């Protein structure tokens, strides 16, 4: 069904919500801190990592959010054009394509483009 809920602390909740609305299209109304997600046939993965994982680096945050995107290359280009710090590494596997970037508060996030058969 997609992302059921994402909750995390932020120094400027409304500003960070506006940033995610502008750069990733997260459906958050202007001036609000909560958005609604509704995706049919979406899959959500929940996983735990060891405390010493480097997967979230360079962020020191205790969490990372994975956002499903239709076109990873276009999203990464859009983020770069906006001055967002984007990891140059892209992973591609049978699970799809993965890329990463950093939000204004230093949180690393993952972008996932599922394989074509799983994008709807």
Backbone as a chain_set.jsonl record, in Angstrom:
{"seq": "XXXXXXXXXXXXXXXXXXXXXXXXXXXXXXXXXXXXXXXXXXXXXXXXXXXXXXXXXXXXXXXXXXXXXXXXXXXXXXXXXXXXXXXXXXXXXXXXXXXXXXXXXXXXXXXXXXXXXXXX", "coords": {"N": [[0.809, -1.205, 0.0], [2.113, 1.166, 0.201], [3.804, 3.889, 1.846], [3.03, 3.791, 5.146], [3.247, 5.505, 7.35], [5.367, 8.122, 8.418], [7.427, 9.426, 10.806], [9.401, 11.84, 12.296], [11.808, 13.745, 14.15], [12.445, 17.234, 13.793], [14.308, 20.27, 13.397], [13.044, 22.497, 12.339], [10.016, 21.994, 11.76], [7.845, 22.851, 9.995], [9.253, 24.2, 7.973], [10.914, 22.152, 6.988], [8.957, 20.354, 6.102], [7.874, 21.897, 4.041], [10.115, 21.955, 2.353], [10.352, 19.224, 1.588], [7.891, 18.989, 0.265], [8.291, 20.771, -1.882], [10.647, 19.761, -3.208], [10.403, 16.955, -3.441], [7.776, 16.442, -3.87], [6.109, 15.567, -1.817], [2.955, 15.176, -0.449], [2.064, 17.639, 1.324], [0.181, 20.047, 2.857], [0.48, 23.592, 2.498], [2.089, 25.236, 5.181], [1.563, 23.209, 6.956], [2.473, 20.2, 8.808], [1.961, 17.553, 8.402], [1.322, 15.074, 5.964], [-0.696, 13.347, 3.534], [-0.57, 10.035, 2.368], [-1.311, 7.955, -0.298], [-1.261, 5.121, -1.996], [-1.876, 2.715, -4.422], [-1.346, -0.802, -4.591], [1.233, -0.643, -3.604], [4.357, -1.359, -2.004], [5.699, -1.712, 1.197], [8.697, -1.71, 2.903], [10.045, -2.708, 5.935], [12.77, -2.489, 7.992], [15.481, -3.391, 10.152], [18.653, -2.149, 11.215], [22.083, -2.641, 12.222], [23.537, -0.799, 14.985], [26.0, 0.29, 14.244], [25.887, 0.644, 11.495], [26.881, 1.776, 8.273], [25.288, 2.534, 6.311], [23.515, 4.699, 6.444], [25.207, 6.827, 6.401], [26.486, 9.937, 5.12], [24.918, 10.889, 7.18], [24.049, 11.283, 10.623], [21.743, 10.526, 11.67], [19.209, 8.47, 13.198], [17.455, 7.208, 11.564], [16.295, 6.499, 8.227], [14.535, 7.359, 5.346], [12.862, 5.767, 2.691], [11.892, 6.681, -0.466], [9.601, 6.034, -3.01], [10.024, 6.437, -6.46], [9.143, 7.434, -9.827], [10.983, 7.957, -11.853], [14.147, 7.724, -11.376], [16.586, 8.911, -12.308], [15.706, 11.396, -13.33], [14.637, 12.548, -10.997], [16.938, 12.743, -9.36], [18.447, 14.52, -10.914], [16.793, 16.772, -10.787], [16.947, 17.353, -8.047], [19.72, 17.895, -7.81], [19.878, 20.185, -9.433], [18.535, 21.951, -7.823], [20.346, 22.409, -5.88], [20.683, 20.515, -3.922], [22.424, 18.161, -1.884], [23.552, 15.357, -3.409], [24.203, 11.931, -3.554], [26.638, 10.467, -5.598], [26.62, 7.826, -6.229], [24.763, 5.173, -7.663], [22.717, 2.437, -7.266], [21.865, -0.524, -8.944], [19.695, -3.212, -9.393], [17.921, -6.381, -9.404], [15.841, -5.521, -7.903], [15.372, -2.928, -8.6], [16.282, 0.548, -9.12], [18.429, 2.543, -7.098], [19.067, 5.544, -5.335], [20.588, 8.268, -3.473], [20.275, 11.089, -1.242], [20.71, 14.167, 0.652], [18.845, 15.858, 3.1], [18.0, 19.287, 4.208], [18.557, 19.193, 6.963], [20.508, 17.358, 7.35], [19.767, 14.702, 7.114], [19.984, 11.628, 5.553], [18.353, 10.362, 2.705], [16.689, 7.817, 0.824], [16.079, 7.076, -2.568], [13.953, 5.209, -4.593], [13.499, 3.508, -7.541], [11.299, 1.312, -8.629], [11.459, -1.88, -10.422], [10.239, -1.862, -13.799], [7.883, -3.51, -14.046], [6.798, -3.357, -11.522], [5.99, -0.772, -10.907], [3.447, 0.366, -10.756]], "CA": [[0.0, 0.0, 0.0], [2.959, 2.363, 0.215], [4.278, 4.305, 3.159], [1.917, 3.938, 6.074], [3.483, 6.685, 8.175], [6.754, 8.469, 8.687], [7.465, 10.46, 11.84], [10.747, 12.085, 12.792], [12.041, 15.067, 14.714], [13.101, 18.217, 12.925], [14.526, 21.569, 14.034], [12.048, 23.401, 11.775], [9.07, 21.072, 11.138], [7.115, 23.415, 8.855], [10.214, 24.472, 6.907], [11.338, 20.885, 6.397], [7.802, 19.846, 5.353], [7.815, 22.676, 2.8], [11.22, 21.519, 1.514], [9.984, 17.935, 1.003], [6.801, 19.25, -0.688], [8.858, 21.416, -3.065], [11.666, 18.999, -3.926], [10.04, 15.553, -3.68], [6.353, 16.332, -4.146], [5.375, 14.954, -0.718], [1.694, 15.932, -0.362], [1.881, 18.34, 2.59], [-0.427, 21.355, 2.613], [1.317, 24.716, 2.935], [1.96, 25.588, 6.587], [1.277, 22.01, 7.751], [3.595, 19.29, 9.02], [1.524, 16.193, 8.088], [0.81, 14.863, 4.617], [-1.429, 12.102, 3.325], [-0.019, 9.171, 1.335], [-2.247, 6.929, -0.737], [-0.761, 4.465, -3.196], [-2.397, 1.371, -4.619], [-0.385, -1.839, -4.95], [2.584, -0.277, -3.179], [4.961, -2.262, -1.036], [6.524, -1.034, 2.182], [9.674, -2.58, 3.543], [10.475, -2.271, 7.254], [13.985, -3.247, 8.285], [16.362, -2.876, 11.186], [20.083, -2.171, 10.893], [22.909, -2.534, 13.437], [23.877, 0.573, 15.39], [27.207, 0.788, 13.573], [25.744, 0.631, 10.041], [27.374, 2.93, 7.512], [24.318, 2.723, 5.235], [22.897, 6.019, 6.543], [26.271, 7.836, 6.355], [27.157, 10.631, 6.214], [23.979, 11.32, 8.208], [24.152, 10.657, 11.931], [20.369, 10.252, 12.058], [18.889, 7.088, 13.532], [16.526, 6.661, 10.592], [16.369, 6.937, 6.839], [13.286, 7.077, 4.665], [12.954, 5.38, 1.289], [10.774, 7.205, -1.243], [9.454, 5.402, -4.314], [9.934, 7.432, -7.528], [8.902, 6.87, -11.155], [12.162, 8.136, -12.701], [15.243, 8.068, -10.464], [17.533, 9.847, -12.929], [15.076, 12.722, -13.392], [14.526, 13.083, -9.635], [18.276, 13.137, -8.912], [18.806, 15.73, -11.667], [15.992, 17.869, -10.227], [17.522, 17.688, -6.749], [21.021, 18.553, -8.049], [19.613, 21.532, -9.965], [18.064, 22.77, -6.704], [21.446, 22.583, -4.943], [20.63, 19.475, -2.896], [23.554, 17.238, -1.88], [23.135, 14.064, -3.953], [25.261, 10.919, -3.648], [26.889, 10.107, -6.995], [26.424, 6.386, -6.368], [23.442, 4.631, -7.983], [22.714, 0.975, -7.268], [20.853, -1.114, -9.807], [19.595, -4.652, -9.179], [16.605, -6.915, -9.766], [14.859, -4.8, -7.101], [15.196, -1.599, -9.16], [17.405, 1.487, -9.028], [18.456, 3.259, -5.832], [19.935, 6.702, -5.218], [20.509, 8.876, -2.148], [20.539, 12.52, -1.12], [20.697, 14.674, 2.026], [17.935, 16.992, 3.273], [18.668, 20.43, 4.844], [18.942, 18.944, 8.35], [21.551, 16.339, 7.376], [19.208, 13.352, 7.042], [20.128, 10.938, 4.27], [17.156, 9.647, 2.283], [16.898, 6.915, -0.306], [15.074, 7.118, -3.63], [13.857, 3.873, -5.192], [12.696, 3.324, -8.745], [11.068, -0.126, -8.761], [11.509, -2.379, -11.8], [9.063, -1.427, -14.575], [6.711, -4.34, -13.781], [6.288, -3.092, -10.174], [5.857, 0.658, -10.66], [2.082, 0.856, -10.577]], "C": [[0.85, 1.264, 0.0], [3.421, 2.68, 1.616], [3.06, 4.515, 4.046], [2.062, 5.158, 6.957], [4.956, 6.895, 8.41], [6.734, 9.621, 9.682], [8.905, 10.629, 12.307], [10.865, 13.509, 13.268], [12.742, 15.962, 13.703], [13.258, 19.523, 13.686], [13.465, 22.569, 13.593], [11.013, 22.553, 11.044], [8.344, 21.634, 9.918], [8.053, 23.699, 7.686], [10.663, 23.202, 6.21], [10.198, 20.259, 5.6], [7.677, 20.583, 4.017], [8.919, 22.25, 1.839], [10.885, 20.194, 0.823], [8.837, 18.092, -0.002], [7.387, 19.806, -1.985], [9.765, 20.488, -3.874], [11.308, 17.551, -4.225], [8.554, 15.361, -3.954], [5.559, 15.634, -3.055], [4.124, 15.801, -0.476], [1.426, 16.519, 1.024], [1.317, 19.714, 2.26], [0.475, 22.455, 3.16], [1.035, 25.065, 4.393], [1.678, 24.411, 7.505], [2.532, 21.159, 7.915], [3.225, 17.835, 8.725], [1.0, 16.146, 6.667], [0.097, 13.527, 4.545], [-0.79, 11.33, 2.18], [-1.074, 8.141, 0.978], [-1.744, 6.359, -2.044], [-1.348, 3.071, -3.271], [-1.264, 0.451, -5.035], [1.054, -1.473, -4.599], [3.072, -1.271, -2.141], [5.848, -1.461, -0.096], [7.447, -2.048, 2.834], [10.06, -1.945, 4.867], [11.67, -3.124, 7.629], [14.762, -2.592, 9.417], [17.811, -3.055, 10.742], [20.866, -2.121, 12.193], [23.258, -1.071, 13.73], [25.066, 1.141, 14.632], [27.112, 0.757, 12.045], [26.29, 1.913, 9.42], [26.38, 3.291, 6.407], [23.67, 4.106, 5.256], [23.915, 7.15, 6.401], [26.173, 8.656, 5.063], [26.215, 11.137, 7.307], [24.248, 10.591, 9.518], [22.77, 10.322, 12.479], [20.156, 8.77, 12.326], [17.9, 6.468, 12.552], [16.807, 7.195, 9.201], [15.076, 6.522, 6.169], [13.577, 6.76, 3.203], [11.7, 5.896, 0.594], [10.76, 6.538, -2.61], [9.263, 6.5, -5.357], [9.748, 6.734, -8.87], [10.148, 6.915, -12.029], [13.312, 8.636, -11.827], [16.181, 9.108, -11.061], [16.973, 11.262, -12.975], [14.984, 13.345, -12.004], [15.886, 13.539, -9.122], [18.738, 14.406, -9.628], [18.064, 16.944, -11.115], [16.564, 18.31, -8.884], [18.867, 18.401, -6.906], [20.821, 19.992, -8.512], [19.149, 22.487, -8.866], [19.142, 22.963, -5.644], [21.467, 21.575, -3.803], [21.874, 18.592, -3.016], [23.057, 15.855, -2.28], [24.346, 13.154, -4.039], [25.414, 10.537, -5.12], [26.629, 8.628, -7.279], [24.964, 6.07, -6.705], [23.587, 3.118, -8.004], [21.576, 0.494, -8.153], [20.878, -2.617, -9.615], [18.229, -5.131, -9.663], [15.496, -6.2, -9.002], [14.583, -3.399, -7.634], [16.458, -0.77, -9.032], [17.277, 2.286, -7.728], [19.445, 4.412, -5.904], [19.702, 7.35, -3.863], [20.816, 10.365, -2.21], [20.398, 12.902, 0.353], [19.753, 15.875, 2.11], [18.642, 18.121, 4.034], [19.103, 20.201, 6.287], [19.943, 17.797, 8.475], [21.058, 14.905, 7.352], [19.373, 12.792, 5.637], [18.792, 10.273, 3.962], [17.459, 8.874, 1.014], [15.747, 7.072, -1.285], [15.118, 5.784, -4.36], [12.955, 3.921, -6.404], [12.515, 1.824, -8.92], [11.254, -0.579, -10.215], [10.197, -2.031, -12.504], [7.803, -2.206, -14.235], [6.066, -4.012, -12.426], [5.996, -1.628, -9.903], [4.436, 1.126, -10.436], [1.565, 0.635, -9.187]], "O": [[0.308, 2.353, -0.193], [3.423, 1.806, 2.482], [2.176, 5.313, 3.735], [1.058, 5.791, 7.282], [5.707, 5.935, 8.583], [6.112, 10.656, 9.442], [9.554, 9.651, 12.675], [10.111, 14.382, 12.839], [13.525, 15.501, 12.873], [12.425, 19.849, 14.532], [13.032, 23.402, 14.39], [11.108, 22.396, 9.827], [8.241, 20.949, 8.9], [7.692, 23.465, 6.533], [10.782, 23.17, 4.986], [10.435, 19.689, 4.534], [7.407, 19.967, 2.987], [8.69, 22.187, 0.631], [11.102, 20.047, -0.379], [8.814, 17.397, -1.017], [7.018, 19.358, -3.071], [9.66, 20.438, -5.099], [11.847, 16.968, -5.165], [8.115, 14.247, -4.24], [4.455, 15.154, -3.312], [4.226, 17.017, -0.314], [0.653, 15.96, 1.802], [1.904, 20.459, 1.475], [1.154, 22.265, 4.169], [-0.124, 25.178, 4.795], [1.564, 24.593, 8.718], [3.534, 21.381, 7.236], [4.091, 16.963, 8.79], [0.316, 17.066, 6.217], [0.278, 12.673, 5.414], [-0.499, 11.907, 1.132], [-1.666, 7.523, 1.863], [-1.789, 7.023, -3.08], [-1.319, 2.328, -2.291], [-0.341, 0.86, -5.739], [1.989, -1.95, -5.242], [2.276, -1.941, -1.483], [6.648, -0.634, -0.534], [7.011, -3.116, 3.263], [10.373, -0.756, 4.912], [11.594, -4.352, 7.588], [14.697, -1.377, 9.608], [18.147, -3.978, 10.0], [20.357, -1.602, 13.187], [23.271, -0.227, 12.834], [25.133, 2.349, 14.4], [28.134, 0.836, 11.365], [26.164, 2.997, 9.99], [26.601, 4.241, 5.655], [23.311, 4.634, 4.204], [23.528, 8.313, 6.292], [25.812, 8.114, 4.018], [26.672, 11.756, 8.268], [24.629, 9.42, 9.518], [22.641, 9.884, 13.622], [20.837, 7.92, 11.753], [17.542, 5.301, 12.705], [17.474, 8.216, 9.031], [14.579, 5.423, 6.415], [14.418, 7.392, 2.565], [10.582, 5.59, 1.008], [11.784, 6.481, -3.29], [8.439, 7.395, -5.17], [10.145, 5.58, -9.035], [10.36, 6.026, -12.853], [13.429, 9.834, -11.572], [16.534, 10.081, -10.395], [17.688, 12.222, -12.689], [15.225, 14.542, -11.848], [15.989, 14.604, -8.513], [19.356, 15.274, -9.01], [18.643, 18.023, -10.989], [16.656, 19.506, -8.612], [19.131, 19.391, -6.223], [21.503, 20.904, -8.046], [19.35, 23.698, -8.97], [18.898, 23.605, -4.623], [22.19, 21.76, -2.824], [22.327, 18.307, -4.124], [22.243, 15.253, -1.581], [25.397, 13.556, -4.539], [24.419, 10.308, -5.808], [26.441, 8.231, -8.429], [24.045, 6.63, -6.106], [24.469, 2.579, -8.673], [20.47, 1.033, -8.118], [21.94, -3.237, -9.664], [17.473, -4.366, -10.262], [14.333, -6.261, -9.403], [13.651, -2.742, -7.17], [17.556, -1.3, -8.86], [16.179, 2.656, -7.312], [20.531, 4.274, -6.466], [18.733, 7.026, -3.176], [21.517, 10.838, -3.105], [20.02, 12.081, 1.189], [19.841, 16.798, 1.3], [19.779, 17.936, 4.468], [19.942, 20.946, 6.792], [20.2, 17.316, 9.578], [21.846, 13.98, 7.549], [18.954, 13.407, 4.656], [18.167, 9.689, 4.847], [18.352, 9.221, 0.242], [14.588, 7.187, -0.887], [16.191, 5.29, -4.705], [11.794, 4.322, -6.316], [13.451, 1.128, -9.313], [11.21, 0.241, -11.132], [9.157, -1.919, -11.854], [6.733, -1.605, -14.144], [4.904, -4.355, -12.205], [5.77, -1.267, -8.748], [4.252, 2.241, -9.946], [0.428, 0.997, -8.886]]}, "num_chains": 1, "name": "protein.A"}
